[in-house]
């Protein structure tokens, strides 16, 4: 018996929306579309705590593993592989297995970037060369706090069982990915013109996020004021989506999420090789937007009762609830590469570099 050390985490309202509403709406649709698959897999690289509360209210909220475990009716996820740091992993494994004793759940302790192969190997051992969960429909939820997710982990998921040894079956479709792209944390790591340039440590961290140094050309253009404003961050999102396309994903999209001050919080990037997945995600976002008026009503009720507010600006929240497209926009246009010459026709500096 593992000694239960309760790990409690508080979430802001927009984070609750991302997990409980978007993932909570997409997971059942994914399972419905995957009813023909013998095995259905959920992979969560940042599984979180045993208890999750809404900041300000203390209301218990569902973590992403709980959302996945409660998704579906006749069709459910047959296997769940979760990753969490060692100080939380054992308690999470025991808590989930005690609540869902009939489900096949594996919590891998440690950094998902270092241990992704261990979790995928566990799935592989559940079957044989031509059957098993490694060949089933799979959805991966990658929700880091900041820039913890490395491109190497995304690559491992994208290529998993797509080129198996001779005599073994390959997957029909790549693992579907729902990835939080950390626009807000990225902004804080990349000071703009007039401030000291990003440190070597932060630049290396961002190299690992993208899997290359191509982002530095965009940063150079920002530092030199060739591009600016909130729109400039879409170049980083497009670069990330282009990388997913090179990994073999046929369709990518992004949900741009702004807070009540109209500042971009994050982009929720979706990647699939199935056109139906993109259509379902578009419909999911429409449903997720419908929750906004109810969020406004709950905030107004809290204020009337003298409780602390959850949102920065009630009037902005009211505007967002009236026109949710201004807060959560769906971006599915084909991403285009960043071309430096388009912003400075005469010449383009070399990308920023650092000494190894």
C-alpha positions in Angstrom: 0.0 0.0 0.0 1.4 3.4 -1.1 1.2 6.1 1.6 -1.3 8.6 0.2 0.2 12.0 0.1 -2.5 14.2 -1.2 -1.5 16.4 -4.1 -3.9 19.3 -4.6 -3.7 21.6 -7.5 -5.8 24.7 -8.2 -6.8 25.6 -11.7 -8.0 28.9 -13.2 -11.3 29.1 -15.1 -9.7 29.1 -18.6 -7.7 25.9 -17.7 -10.9 24.3 -16.4 -12.6 25.2 -19.8 -9.7 23.5 -21.7 -9.8 20.2 -19.8 -13.4 19.7 -18.7 -15.1 21.3 -21.6 -12.9 20.9 -24.7 -11.3 17.5 -23.8 -14.6 16.5 -22.1 -16.5 17.1 -25.3 -13.9 15.6 -27.7 -13.2 12.4 -25.9 -16.7 10.9 -26.2 -16.8 11.9 -29.9 -13.4 10.2 -30.4 -14.7 7.0 -28.7 -17.9 7.1 -30.8 -15.9 7.3 -34.0 -13.6 4.5 -32.8 -16.2 2.0 -32.0 -14.8 -0.3 -34.7 -11.5 -0.4 -33.0 -10.9 -3.3 -30.6 -8.7 -1.2 -28.3 -8.9 2.5 -27.6 -6.0 4.3 -26.0 -5.7 7.5 -24.0 -2.2 8.9 -23.4 -1.6 11.8 -21.0 1.9 13.1 -20.6 1.1 15.6 -17.7 -1.5 13.7 -15.8 -1.6 16.0 -12.7 -2.7 15.6 -9.1 -5.0 13.3 -7.2 -7.2 16.3 -6.3 -8.0 19.3 -8.5 -9.8 22.4 -7.4 -11.1 25.5 -9.1 -9.2 28.5 -7.9 -11.3 30.9 -5.9 -14.2 28.6 -5.3 -12.6 25.4 -4.2 -15.0 23.5 -6.4 -13.6 20.0 -7.2 -12.9 19.6 -10.9 -12.0 16.6 -13.0 -8.5 16.1 -14.1 -7.7 15.0 -17.6 -7.4 11.3 -16.6 -10.8 11.5 -14.9 -12.3 13.1 -18.0 -11.0 10.2 -20.1 -12.1 7.5 -17.6 -15.6 8.9 -17.5 -15.9 9.5 -21.3 -18.0 7.2 -23.4 -20.8 4.9 -22.7 -20.7 1.5 -24.4 -17.4 2.5 -25.9 -14.7 3.5 -23.4 -10.9 3.8 -23.4 -9.6 0.3 -22.9 -6.0 1.4 -21.8 -4.7 4.5 -20.3 -1.0 5.4 -20.1 -0.3 8.4 -17.9 3.0 10.2 -17.0 3.6 12.2 -13.9 6.6 13.1 -11.7 7.6 10.5 -9.1 6.4 12.4 -6.1 2.8 12.3 -7.5 2.8 9.1 -9.7 2.4 6.5 -7.0 -0.5 8.2 -5.3 -2.1 8.9 -8.7 -1.8 5.2 -9.7 -3.4 4.0 -6.5 -6.1 6.5 -6.5 -7.2 5.9 -10.1 -6.9 2.1 -9.8 -9.0 2.0 -6.6 -11.7 4.1 -8.2 -11.7 2.3 -11.5 -10.5 -1.3 -10.6 -11.7 -2.8 -13.9 -9.7 -0.4 -16.1 -6.2 -1.0 -17.4 -4.2 2.0 -16.2 -0.4 2.6 -16.0 1.1 5.7 -14.4 4.7 6.0 -15.5 6.8 7.9 -12.9 9.2 10.5 -14.2 9.6 13.1 -17.0 7.5 12.1 -20.0 10.2 13.3 -22.3 12.6 10.8 -20.9 10.1 8.0 -20.3 7.7 8.1 -23.2 9.2 4.9 -24.6 8.5 3.1 -21.3 4.8 3.9 -21.5 4.5 2.9 -25.1 6.4 -0.3 -24.4 3.8 -1.2 -21.7 1.1 -0.9 -24.3 3.0 -3.0 -26.8 3.4 -5.8 -24.2 -0.4 -6.0 -23.9 -0.8 -7.6 -27.3 1.0 -9.6 -30.0 2.5 -8.8 -33.4 -0.9 -8.5 -35.1 -3.2 -7.5 -32.3 -3.3 -5.4 -29.2 -3.7 -1.8 -28.0 -0.7 -0.5 -29.9 -2.8 -1.0 -33.0 -5.9 0.6 -31.6 -7.3 4.2 -31.9 -5.3 6.5 -29.7 -5.7 10.0 -28.4 -2.8 11.8 -26.6 -3.4 14.8 -24.4 -0.3 16.9 -23.9 -0.9 19.7 -21.5 2.3 21.1 -20.0 2.4 23.9 -17.5 4.9 25.9 -19.6 7.6 24.7 -22.0 8.2 21.3 -20.5 7.0 19.3 -23.6 9.9 18.5 -26.0 9.5 17.9 -29.7 11.2 14.5 -29.3 8.1 13.3 -27.3 5.7 14.5 -30.0 7.9 12.7 -32.6 7.8 9.4 -30.6 4.0 9.5 -30.4 3.6 10.4 -34.1 5.8 7.6 -35.3 4.6 5.0 -32.8 4.0 1.6 -34.6 3.9 3.3 -38.0 6.9 1.4 -39.3 6.9 -1.9 -37.4 9.4 -4.8 -37.9 8.6 -7.2 -40.7 5.8 -9.6 -39.8 4.0 -7.1 -37.5 1.0 -5.0 -38.3 1.3 -1.2 -38.5 -1.2 1.3 -37.1 -3.9 2.5 -39.5 -3.7 6.1 -38.2 -1.2 8.1 -36.2 -2.0 8.9 -32.6 -4.3 11.9 -32.5 -2.7 14.8 -30.6 -4.3 17.6 -28.5 -1.4 19.8 -27.5 -1.3 22.9 -25.4 1.1 25.3 -27.2 2.4 27.6 -24.4 2.0 31.0 -26.1 1.9 32.9 -22.8 5.0 31.3 -21.3 6.8 31.6 -24.6 6.1 35.3 -24.6 7.6 35.6 -21.1 10.7 33.7 -22.2 11.3 35.9 -25.3 11.7 39.6 -24.3 10.9 42.0 -27.1 12.8 45.0 -28.4 14.1 47.3 -25.8 14.8 44.5 -23.3 17.7 42.1 -22.8 17.6 39.2 -25.3 16.4 35.8 -24.2 19.0 33.9 -22.2 20.9 31.0 -23.7 19.1 28.7 -21.3 15.7 29.9 -22.5 16.8 29.6 -26.1 17.9 26.0 -25.6 14.5 25.3 -23.9 12.7 26.7 -26.9 14.9 24.7 -29.3 13.7 21.6 -27.5 10.1 22.7 -27.8 10.3 23.1 -31.6 12.9 20.4 -32.2 15.1 22.9 -34.2 16.3 26.5 -34.3 13.9 27.8 -37.0 11.9 29.8 -34.4 14.9 32.1 -34.0 14.3 33.8 -37.3 10.9 34.8 -36.1 12.4 36.1 -32.9 15.0 38.1 -34.8 12.1 39.8 -36.7 10.3 40.6 -33.5 13.5 42.0 -31.9 14.1 44.2 -34.9 10.4 45.3 -34.9 9.8 43.8 -38.4 6.7 42.1 -36.9 4.9 42.9 -33.7 1.7 42.7 -31.7 -0.4 39.7 -30.8 -0.5 38.6 -34.4 3.2 37.9 -34.4 2.7 34.9 -32.1 0.7 33.1 -34.8 4.0 32.6 -36.7 5.2 30.4 -33.9 2.0 28.4 -33.9 2.2 28.0 -37.7 5.8 26.8 -37.3 4.7 24.2 -34.8 1.8 23.1 -37.0 4.1 22.8 -40.0 6.3 20.5 -37.9 3.3 18.3 -37.2 2.6 18.1 -40.9 6.1 17.0 -41.6 5.6 14.2 -39.1 2.8 12.9 -41.3 -0.4 14.5 -39.9 -2.8 15.4 -42.7 -4.9 17.9 -40.7 -3.9 20.4 -38.0 -5.8 23.2 -36.3 -5.5 25.5 -33.4 -7.9 27.1 -30.9 -6.6 30.5 -29.9 -7.7 31.3 -26.3 -7.7 34.8 -24.9 -8.4 36.0 -21.4 -10.8 38.7 -20.4 -8.2 41.3 -21.1 -8.0 40.0 -24.7 -4.4 38.7 -24.2 -3.6 35.4 -25.8 -3.2 32.7 -23.1 -2.4 29.7 -25.1 -3.2 27.8 -28.4 -4.7 24.4 -28.2 -3.3 22.5 -31.2 -5.0 19.5 -32.7 -3.4 17.1 -35.1 -5.0 14.1 -36.9 -4.7 12.0 -40.0 -8.4 11.6 -40.2 -10.6 14.3 -41.7 -13.5 13.3 -39.5 -11.4 14.3 -36.5 -11.0 17.8 -37.7 -14.7 18.1 -38.4 -15.5 16.7 -34.9 -13.1 19.2 -33.3 -14.7 22.1 -35.0 -18.1 21.0 -33.7 -16.6 20.5 -30.2 -15.4 24.1 -30.1 -18.9 25.3 -31.0 -20.3 23.4 -28.1 -17.5 24.6 -25.8 -18.3 28.2 -26.6 -21.9 27.7 -25.4 -20.6 27.3 -21.9 -19.4 30.9 -21.8 -22.8 32.6 -20.9 -23.2 30.1 -18.0 -19.6 31.1 -16.8 -20.7 34.7 -16.9 -23.9 34.0 -14.9 -21.8 32.0 -12.3 -19.3 34.9 -12.0 -22.1 37.4 -11.5 -23.7 35.2 -8.8 -20.3 34.9 -7.0 -20.0 38.7 -6.9 -23.5 39.2 -5.6 -22.7 36.9 -2.8 -19.5 38.8 -1.9 -17.2 36.0 -3.1 -13.8 36.7 -4.8 -14.0 37.0 -8.6 -12.4 34.4 -10.8 -12.0 36.6 -13.9 -9.9 39.7 -14.4 -12.7 41.9 -15.8 -16.4 41.2 -15.6 -17.2 43.6 -18.4 -14.8 41.9 -20.7 -16.2 38.5 -19.7 -19.7 39.8 -20.6 -18.4 40.8 -24.1 -16.8 37.5 -24.6 -20.0 35.6 -23.6 -21.8 37.8 -26.1 -19.3 37.2 -28.9 -17.3 34.0 -28.0 -15.5 34.0 -31.4 -13.5 36.9 -30.0 -12.3 34.8 -27.1 -11.9 31.2 -28.5 -11.3 31.3 -32.3 -10.8 28.2 -34.5 -7.8 28.4 -36.8 -7.8 25.7 -39.5 -6.2 27.5 -42.5 -3.2 25.8 -43.9 -0.2 27.1 -42.0 2.5 28.9 -44.1 6.2 29.2 -43.4 7.6 32.4 -42.0 9.5 34.2 -44.8 11.9 36.8 -43.4 12.2 38.6 -46.8 8.4 39.3 -46.7 9.1 41.7 -43.7 12.5 43.0 -44.7 12.9 42.8 -48.5 16.5 44.0 -48.6 18.2 41.4 -46.4 17.6 39.1 -43.4 19.9 38.6 -40.5 21.2 35.2 -39.6 19.1 33.4 -36.9 20.1 34.0 -33.4 22.7 31.5 -32.1 24.3 30.6 -28.9 27.6 28.9 -27.9 27.3 25.2 -27.1 
